[in-house]
Amino acid sequence: MNSMLLLPNTDEEIIDTHDEDIIITTREGKIIKVTQISGEHYGLSPGDLLGKSVYDLEAQGIFSPAITPEVVKKKKKVVTVQTTPSGRKVLITGIPLFNDQREVEFVISYSFELSELIVMKEYLQDLETEMSKVKEELAHLRDQHIQMAGSIMESPSSIRAIKTALKMARIDAPIVIHGESGVGKTSLAKFIHSQSNRSDGPFIEVNCGTIPDTVFEIAFTGNKESMSQGYLSLADGGSLVLKEIDQLSISSQTILFNLLNNQHSTRIIALSETPLDELVKQGVLREDLFYLLHIAPIQIKPIRERPEDLEKAIAQFMQKLTEKYNDPKKITDDLYVYLLQLKWEGNFRELQNVLERSFIESETNVVTLQDLPANYRPMDEEQIGFEIEGQTLPTILDFVEKKVLLNAQNHYKTTTEMARVLGISQPSVVRKLKKHLHTQIGDETE
């Protein structure tokens, strides 16, 4: 079992969090750490609890019953219902933390008023409905023996992208795939090629951003004097993938438009980090090239907005590293939860790089937060550990849900945008934000 990190700055302290009711006691029952909302269920302030004995509080009828003695006695997680002085019912869970002698050293307890559990149940029902839809889509795709080598696409937004790609693969029209670097644009292009009637033809990738303007036309048409082929003839009858099309100069765009406008024997798939309509608005992409290519745009979202894909990628990369170095290793629960919270601006490439560096750095069969590269490690005050083993499913999902919502709120201006990105309804977003932030969220639609 991985121990929860206890901040060592004081013997007794109020932890700076406003949304979790957590109390930490010693094996003797002394309360040494509480959170900002601890005591609310019992009509007390956090300061009223700090330093007190749970045995004394039980004798006063405040903790009825106290959970620490039960955890110390049974040496395992204990779940019970307390009755507060006001008569309310509180579900409380106590978790033991052991010392080197396997004796209970501390007890961590967290509680929910039973009314809050009704909200959790509603959330789980929503999640189950959403996931059942995802599973149905996946089953449909698997029935068609569809595979995307080298990419993980199981989140709702990813499945929508695959469905669009599958439909467009059967139509001989240009396709634009846009998304951040490292999200899997090239893998999706290969998938489209494999599902098209050109699958037996060549698949040619061209990095447009590296071709100088002076030789751009020759690169595509070939050099008659040297009898060399250009990209268009190499890709004839197959697919030509134009990577980094958003890096082309206006002069090269003019040449490309004239070349593509007169050819019909090659499937064109353009890849861009920025949506092409935004490039037109910025004045850096010609409108005629935009209208030629922008028939079927497909967006691949970053992995920070695809929690299902991120979760599977972590597991998949760790398995590959185990096989590569012939050294079976696992990651700790707190590292796993921390990885789910990072922005991953480099997407899959960045995630794989960080995991491999951490894997190599680890000197045991367990990869921890301290094995992360220095610039990725959380600050000491951020290291409030989270252990999956022994936790209830609602607690784990609640923790991760909050992090995903806060991340979405930092990136999108309105709850309508957040709902579209997260694949849930706008009222659900508002309700979940109220639950996690304890504030009134307006119905933002503008």
Secondary structure, DSSP 8 states (H G I E B T S, - for coil): --------S-SSEEES-SS--EEEEETT-BEEEEETTTTGGGT--HHHHTT-BHHHHHHTTSSSS-SHHHHHHHTS-EEEEEE-TTS-EEEEEEEEEE-TTS-EEEEEEEEEEHHHHHHHHHHHHHHHHHHHHHHHHHHHHHHTT---TT----SHHHHHHHHHHHHHHTS-S-EEEE--TTSSHHHHHHHHHHHSTTTTS-EEEEEGGGS-GGGHHHHHHEETTTTEE-HHHHTTTSEEEEETGGG--HHHHHHHHHHHHT--SSEEEEEESS-HHHHHHTT-S-HHHHHHHTTSEEE---GGG-HHHHHHHHHHHHHHHHHHHT---EE-HHHHHHHHHS--TTHHHHHHHHHHHHHHH-SSSEE-GGGS-GGGS--GGG------TT--HHHHHHHHHHHHHHHHHHH-SSHHHHHHHHTS-HHHHHHHHHHHH-S-------
